[in-house]
Structures are given as C-alpha cells and as structure tokens.
Amino acid sequence: MEILKQRPSRHPVERLTLLVLLLLSSVTLLTTLGVILSLLGDVVEFFRRVPLAEFLFAPEWTPLFAEPRYGIAPLLAGTFLVTAIALLVAIPLGLGLAVYISEYLPPQRRSRVLGILELFEGIPTVVFGYFALLFVTPLLQKVIPGLSLFNPLSAGLVMGFAILPYISNVAADAMQSVPRSIREAAYALGARPYEVALKVVFPAAISGIIAAVILATSRAIGETMIVAIAAGQRPTLTLDPRETIATMTSYIVQAATGDQPVGSTAYYALFAVGFTLFLLTLALNVLAQYIVERYRERYE
C-alpha cells in the first residue's frame, strides 16, 4: 500500500491499476501460504505418531510393513543421488553452452538457439522417463554389469539433459548482463576471446551462474516422472547407482496411487514427505533469489 501513498494520482484508473497489480503480485505469497497450511495439519498429526528423531535418522522407510519404519533417509539418499548424477551432466554441458551462446554466437543465431532450448524445456518429462527406461538403460546394461532395470544412473543421465536448458539459459543471461566495458578493457590489455570469456566474463557473472545451478538443482529435486518411471520405487539406503531406489517424488506418486487408508500413519507419511520436499525446494529457490538480488545490486 505504500506504493499508492508515494504520489497521489490525478487519475483514479491509474490508482486502480496499481491496486490490481499489487493484488496480483501477492498471489504467489498467498499460494505458498496456502500450500503450507494445507499440509501442516496432516504433518503435525504424523509427528504426533512418529518421533521426529525416527523420521530424520532411521535407516528404513517401510510404512506398509507389519512393523513400519518411517526413516526418510532412503528417500533423501535416492533424491540426492539422482540429482547429483543429473548435475554432473548438466553443469559442464550447460555452462559450456552458456559461454558459447553468450560470447561466440551472433545475436540472430543466439535467439534461435535460445528458442530451441525453450522448446526443449517444453518436452513432457514422461517422455524423458520412458526414454531412460527403454533406451538408455538397455544400452548401459551392456557395459555395466549388475545394472538393474530401474536404476538412478539412467534416470540421472536423462534428467541432466532435461534440466540443461535451465542452466544454459540463466547462465547465458547472467554473462550477457556483464557490462561491455569489462570486455573491452580485457581486449585492450591483449586478452584473447577465450580468455575474456573464461577469465573475465565468467568470474564476473559467477553470482548469476551459481543461481542458475541452484535453480536447476531445485528443478531436479522436484522432478517426478523421470525418476518414477526409470529409477524405481523401492526405498533403499544406498549410493550405488546400479540399484533400484526411490526418491521423495516417486514415493509421493506411489503413495498417492496406492491404497493407504485415510487416517493411517502411512497416509499421513505422504504429507510429511511432501512437506519435506516443499521446504527443501523452497529453501533452494530463496537462496537462488538472494544470490540474484546480490548480483543485480552489484552491476546496476
């Protein structure tokens, strides 16, 4: 409301427009609060039945067993394993592509390449999931002994290509935002194009690049269909990429389509996992936004 008090407008339409824009800008905050409130009651009920220490530190996740255990560690391990594999693919390829787009492509070709990457982002992830299961896994099984049909390696490799545009596009924008005067100063000192790109522009845009990687990490952690189809749905506390695992998102899919009785502890466990996933991705997004704000303040 302070925006409306800064300068009295002579036109009521302008004041109404500002008010509408202010209300629309609050939709994101209200949506976030709505998600938290919708989960909070069931999450509290879950922790009334399951100690927080068991949830955080128990090594097994077996909610449907005769003696159920509710340790989220296997789901976290599976999530981080797939995400790590995806980032090992996406970070070098995405940053290399970002440098090429920002520093070497002419403006016309740059817009075309960015358009192609945006189209790549629009491919349904279920397509990537079946591509990993039916094409990548059979190829890897020929060279990696003991590789399960459902495994985090195939899922992570394909996910890396799925999140690659998030890194390349945001990182390219960050590098293009570096003032041209910095480039000209480097050229005046006799630097070569690749030295300007890697030793001047890249370090100058490091805050935006880090934000791009964090956003891609958040995207990978929240990915559902690729891991549900290709990585499996068996919670296993392991870091072996050949074994079948389950992630937080794949468990949510499995539980949401299962037959857990409403009001059971297994039913409330679904909300506890979802709330954990929400907090994790929210923290990463807030961190990325904080880094972007620092980056903007530095160069504006």
N, C-alpha and C positions, 0 to 999 in steps of 0.2 A: 504493500500500500504506500510505501514511501515514494515509489515512482510517481504515483498520482499526485503527491503533495509537492514535488520538486518545482513544478512550473504549472500554474493554473492555465488550463487550455481555454481558448475562446470558443472552441468547437466541441459540443457535447459528444459528437460522433468520435472524435479522437480519444476523449476520455473513456468512452465505452469500449473502443478498440483496445486501449491499453488494459482495461479491466479484463476483457475476454482473453487477451494474450497472457495475462498474469494467471488467470484460472487454468488455462491450458497448460502453462508451464508447471503447474502444481500437480498435474495428472500423474507424472512419474513418481513423485513422492507419495501421493495417495495410493498408487498401485503397490508400491513397495510396502507401505504400512499395511495395506490390505492382505498381502501375501503373508506377512509376519503374523498378523492377528489370526488369519485362517489356520495357520499351522500351530500357533502357540498352545492352544488348549489341548490338542492331542499330544503335543510334545511333552507338556507338563504331566499329562496322565501317564505317558510312557515312563518318565523318570520317577514317577511315584512307585512304579512296579519294578523297575530295573535300576540298580545303583549306577550313578554316573561313572564310578571307577570301573565297573564291569564294561560299560559301553565304550570307554576310551581305551582300556588296556587288555581286555580279554582277547585271546588269540583266535577265537572261533566265532563264526556267525551262522548259527543253526536254529532259526526261530521256529521251525516246524518239527524239530526232533522231540522225542519224548522228554528229554531233559534239555530244553532250549538254552542256547547261549547267545548273548547279544553284544559281542565284541565287534566294533566297526573296523578294527584294524585290517581284516582281509579285504574289505571293500575299499578302504583307503589305499592299501597297497596296490590293489588292482588298478584303481584310478590313476595313481601316480606313475605306475609302470607304463601304462598305455600312453599317458601324457608325456612322459619322458622320451619314449620312443618317437612319438609324433614330433616333439620339439627338436630332436636330433636330426630329423629330416627337414622340418620347416624352417628352422632358424638359418642354417647356412644357405639353403636354396633361396629362401625368402629375402634375406639380406643381400645376397649376391644379385638377385633380380632387381631389388630396390636400387642398388647402386647403378646398375645398368640403365634402368628406366630414368633415374634422376640425372645422371651425369653423361650418358652417352647417346641416348635416343633423341632424335629431333622432336620438337613439340608435336607435330602431326602424328608421327608413329607412336609417341608416348601416349597420346589419348587413345589410340587404337588398342595398344597393349593393355592399358588400364581397363578399357571396355571389355576386352576378352577375359581379364581376370575377374571382373564383376560378374560376367556371365558364368564363370567357373564357380563363383560363390553360390549361384542360384541352383546348382545341381542338387537334387534331393539326397540327403545323406543315406537314405535306404539304398540308393544305387551304389554308393561307395561301399556300404556294408556287404552287399552281395558280390560286388567286385572283389573285395578282400577274401570272402569265403570261397567263392567258386573259381577264382583265377589266381590270386596271389598265393593263397595257402597251398594249393596243389603244386605250384612252382617251387615254393620254399621247402615242401616236404621231400622234394627230390634231392635237395642239397643239405638239409638239416635233419639228421636222424632224431627220432623221438618227438617230432613236432606234432602236437595234437591238431585235430581238425579245427577245433575252436581254440584260438591262441591270441595273446596280446600282441605278438610280433606283427602278424598280418594286419590286425586292426590298427596298431600304432603307425605302421608304414603308410597305410592308406589315409589315415587321419592326418598325417603330416602333410600330404598333398592337399587335403581338404581345407586345412587352416592356413596353407601357404599364402593365399591372397590377402589374408588379414595382416600378415607381417609385411609383405611386399608393398601393399598399398599405403599403409600407415607410415612405414619407414620411408618410402619414397616421398610422401608428402612432407615428412619431417626434414628430409635432406633438401627438398626444393625450397623450404622455408628459410634455409640458411641464407643470410644476405649475400648478394652477388659481390659486394665489396670484399668479402673474405676470400672468395675465389680469385678475384682479380689481384689481390695482394699476394696470394700464393704464386700465381703465374708470373707476377712482376719479379718475384725472387728466383725465378727459374725452375719452378716445380713442374713436373710432367703431369699430364692429365690423370694418370692413375694415382700419382702421389697426392694430387689435390683431392681426389675422390676419397682415398683411404686414410690419408693422414691429416686432412684439413676438414673436409665436409662431414665425413663420418663421425669424427670425435665431436664436432660442433653440434651435431644433431643427436648426440647419444641419448639425451633425455627422451626425445620422441621415439627413438628406436627401442629403448627399454620399455616404454609404454606400449609399443606395438607387440613386443614379445609377451608382456603381461596379459594384454587383451587376448592374444592367441592362446595363451595358457588357460585363461578362463574359458575360452571357447572349447578347448579340448577337454577340460574337466567336465563341462556340461554336456558334451556330446553323448547322444543316446543310441541312435540306431546302428551306427558303425560297430560299437562295442557290443551291443545286444545281439547283433547278428554274427559277428566274426570272432569275438573274444570269448563268448560263452557266458554262462550264468551260474557258475559254481564257485562260491566264495572260498578262496584258498589263499592262505598267508604265504606267499612265495614271491620271489623276484626273478624266477625262471621264465623267460618269455616264451618257452615252448609249452608250458602247461596251461590248461584251461583256468580262467579266473572269472571274477565278477567285479564290476565297478559299481559305484553308487547308483549311477543312472540305469545300468542294466538290471540291478536289483529292483529298482522302483518299477521298471517295466514289468518284470516278472511278478512282483507282488501285486501290482495294480490289476493284472490279468489273472491272478490266482484265485484261490478260494478261502482266503483268511476270513474267519468270522468277524463281523463288525463287533468291536468292543474287546477283542482278544489282544493280548500283548503283541502278537505278531502283526496285528492290524495297526497298532499304534507305532510299531517299529518303523513302518513305512514313512510315517510323518517325521520321525526322529532322523532318519536318513535324509529325507528331503530337506529338512531344516538345516542339517549339517552342510549339505551341498549348497543350499542357498547362502549360508553365512560365508562359505569358502569363496564362492564366485563373487559375492558382494564385496568381500574384502579385497579381492584382486582388482575388481573394477574401480573401487575407491582409490586404491593405490595407483592404478594407471592414470586416473583423473588427476590425482595430486601431482604426479610427475609431469603430466601435460601442462598443468597450470604453471608449474615452475619453469617449464620450457618456454611458454608464451611470455612470461614476465621477463625472461632473460633476453629475448630478441625483439620484443615490441618497443 
